[in-house]
Amino acid sequence: MRKGLRALVLNTAILYIVSRLIPGVAYSSVKTLFLSSLVLYLVNLLVKPAIELLLLPVNILTLGALRWVANVISLYLVTILVSGFTISSFLFNGFSYNGFIIPEIYFNGLMTTVLASFVISFLSSILFWLFR
C-alpha cells in the first residue's frame, strides 16, 4: 500500500516536472495530472510487463538497446487512455552558451513522446532511488 502510494506521488511529481521541461507535454487540469499519474502507474504495473515480454526477442538481439520502446509504448497508452493529457509536437528554439550551440530542432509527436519517455525514465530512476 505504501509502495503504491509512493509511486503515485512520485509519478505525479515526475509528470508535473516533465510538463514544465518539455513544451509538447501538457495536461488540462490538476485532476487530469493525478488521473494520468494513476494510469501511468497502472500501465507500468499491468501492461508494461506484457510489452516487455513481447519485445524480449528484439531486446535480446539488440542487447537491450531497444528497452526504451516499452516506455514509449506505455506513455503513448497513457495519452490514449487519459483525454486531457496530451503529447504534441513543438519547436525547440535552440541554445547557445559560450560557443556551445544546439541548433533549432522540430520535435514531431513521436519524437516528443520518445523525449518525454527518456526524461520520465531518468527522473523516475533518480526520485525512486532518493525516496526508497
N, C-alpha and C positions, 0 to 999 in steps of 0.2 A: 504494500500500500504506500509506504513512504517512498519507495523507489519510483513508483509510477507517478506520484505527485511531484517528486523532484524532477523527473523527466518532463512533465508537463510545464512546470515553471521555467525550466531551462529552455525548452523548445519555444515558449512564448518570448523569452528574452532574446533568443537567437533570431527568431523571425522578425522581431522588432528591430534589432541591430542590422539585419540584412536589408530590411526595407529602408533603413536610413542610409546604408552604404551604397546600395545598388538602386538607381532611379527606376529601373524597369519592374521592380518588385513592389507591389502595393496591396493594401487591404482597405476595405471601405469603412470599417469601424473597429472599435476595440473588441466588440463581440465577435467580429469576424476573425480578428487576430487570435483570440482564445480558441475559437472553433477550429481554425486552421492548425493551431499547435496540437489540439486534441487529435485531429485527423492525421497529422504527421506522425504523432506518437503511435496511433493505431496502425497506420500503414507500415511504419518501421517494425512494429511488433508482429503483425499478422501477415502482411503481403510481401514485405522485403525478403524474408527467408525463402519464399517460393520463387521470387525473381532471381535471387542469388543461386538457387538450385538449378533453375533453367539456364542461367548463364555460366554454370560451372564448367562445361567443356570449353567455352571460349576463354574463360579465366585461366584454365589450365594451359591452353595453347599459348596465351599471351603472358604467362607467368604472373597473372594478377594485374596486368597493366590496365585492363578494362573493368576493374572493380567499381569505378565511379559510375558506370552505366546504370547500375542498380539504384544508386542515389538519385540520378537524374529521372529515372522512371518513377521512383517514389514521389519525388517533388512534383512531377507532372500529374500524377494521380491526385495529389492534394489540390492542384489548381482545377482539376476537373470536378472533384467532389465538393469543394467549397466555392460557392458562386462569387463571393466578394473578394476572394484572394486571387490576384492576377499577376502574371509574369508577362511583360510585353517588351517589345524592342525599345532601344534607346541609343542615343549618340553620346559617346564619351568624348569630350572636347579636347582631350589631350592634357599633357602635363609637362612642364619644363622647370627645372631647378638646377642652376649652376652647371649648365652644359648637359645635364641628363634630360633627355627628351623622350616622351612617349607620345607618338602621333595620335591624331584623331582616329577613333575606331567606331564603326557602327556595329552594334550588337543586335542581331535579329532575335526572334523569340527563343529559338533553340540554343543559341549561344548564351543568352541571358539565363536560361534555365540551367545550363552547364555551369556558368559562373556562379549563380546562386547556390547550386549544389555543392561546389567546391568550398564556398565561403561557409555554408551551413556545416559541412563536414569538419572544416578546420575549427570553427568556433565551438562546435559541439564536443570535439575531442579535447579542446582546452578547458571548457567550462565543466564538462563531466569529470575531468581529471582533478580540477580545483575543488569541486564540491562532492568528492567521494565520501 
